[in-house]
Amino acid sequence: MSKKIAVSQLKPGMYITDVGSDWMTHPFFRQQFQVKDDHVIERLIKAGIHEVYIDPSRGLDVADAPSAQEVQQSLETELVRLAAASSGHTPMLALREATQDAQRVYEEATRIIRSVMHDVRLGRQVQGADVEPAVRDITSTIIQNRDALLSLCRVKTKDHYTFQHSVSVGALEVTFCRALGLDVETTRLAGIGGLLHDIGKICVPDEILNKPARLTEDEFQTMKRHVIEGKRVLEEADQIDPLSIQVAYEHHERADGSGYPEGRRGSEISLLGRMAAICDVYDALTSERVYHRPMLPHEALRKIFEWSKFHFDPQLVHQFVRIIGIYPVGTLVLLRSGRIGVVVEQSEQSLLTPRVRVFYDSVHEAAIPPLDIDLSRPMGQGGADEIAAPADPDAWGLDWTKSLGLTFWSP
């Protein structure tokens, strides 16, 4: 069983199973590898990695280190405590009513970003006016029902990942701004920055950008230049505000100074930049890539919560969890009754008691007639059940998108 230790406890001969960081902020070709010498430890420290997980059965041990299971349980307890102390979300336009508009907005925003990146590849300048409609529509949709849009953002196609990821980060950034009570103009500029945060990837060779495996160290250094190139492209653009450029430029900076391109620390990173870092990592973790299986939203939130000790602003992470919900819409969950369902709406009372559409019996391994259950209600009023754990759609062979009535397109 894996254990969590500080990098200062590492010794040659130990076997690392998890470097304790999202893959775009560390230079290691693999997540799992043997520590052969002190040079590897030095590289870990230089990369800003403070804690790792080791497998004592495949290398040296640290006797008193907590197990991965103990760490996970502690993090889960903290997340549940945070969720329990938070009120739920204000009811919005019903998901069913909002989904059609949200899908139209997401589809159009994806097309706009694809078009903008295509134009930049051809040597044309980014036009601020081109992305304004996307931000306006995203904001309007989030006001109606943010969950409708954010649930759509969960599903991406391999060939269009960069465009769809850009739209997702823009939508998350707008949602974050609204929840923090930031003014309309700041929210608009933050949304533009989120949409354009990866514009510099048009300067990264396709064989690196679309490589179906982890990057080598040299390739990783080339990929890191996308934020510098993005800043250059946006500074040369027409009508892109410096605040939007700052969002794009800072989304890979980290609170402990281990990020890039400048290694800024804490408050040296703008508020919107710190927010963008969280949005970017959350969406990347929950998205499928050829070299990365998507995490469940709950698992991704737990990882970001764990990494906030060093890499993110802890208070902003707490706010993000409250905004997204410990069980975001679209999360498949196993109830105490043995039924499996998908979260369709957050509760006004608590993040721990969303409305769930059950459609499968895990005990008998059979489909059941869909039924909406409001977990905030007592027995006899459509409630009387509770979430036991998130459920992995792949493990059960279930498609949560169909349960929400979502359909997807090819951009």
Buried (B, 14 or more C-beta within 10 A) or exposed (E): EBBBBEBEBBEBEBBBBBBBBBBBBBBBEEBBEEBEEEEBBEBBBEBBBBBBBBBBEEBEBBEEBBBBEEBBEEBBEBBEEBBEEBEBBEEBBEBEEBBEBBBEBBBBBBBBBBEBBEBBEEEEBBBBEBBBEBBEBBBEBBEBBBBBBBBBBBBBBEEBBBBBBBBBBBBBBBBBBBBBEBEEEBBBBBBBBBBBBBBBBBBBEEEBBBBEEBBEEEBBEBBBBBBBBBBBBBEEBEBBBEBBBBBBBBBBBBBBBBBBBBEBBEEEBBBBBBBBBBBBBBBBBBBBBEEBEBBBBBBBBBBBBBBBBBBBBEEBBBBBBBBBBBBBBBBBBBBEBBBBBBBBBBBEBBBBBBBBBBBBBBEEEEEEEEEEBBBBBEEEEBBBBBBBEBBBBEEBEBEBBEBBEBEEEEB
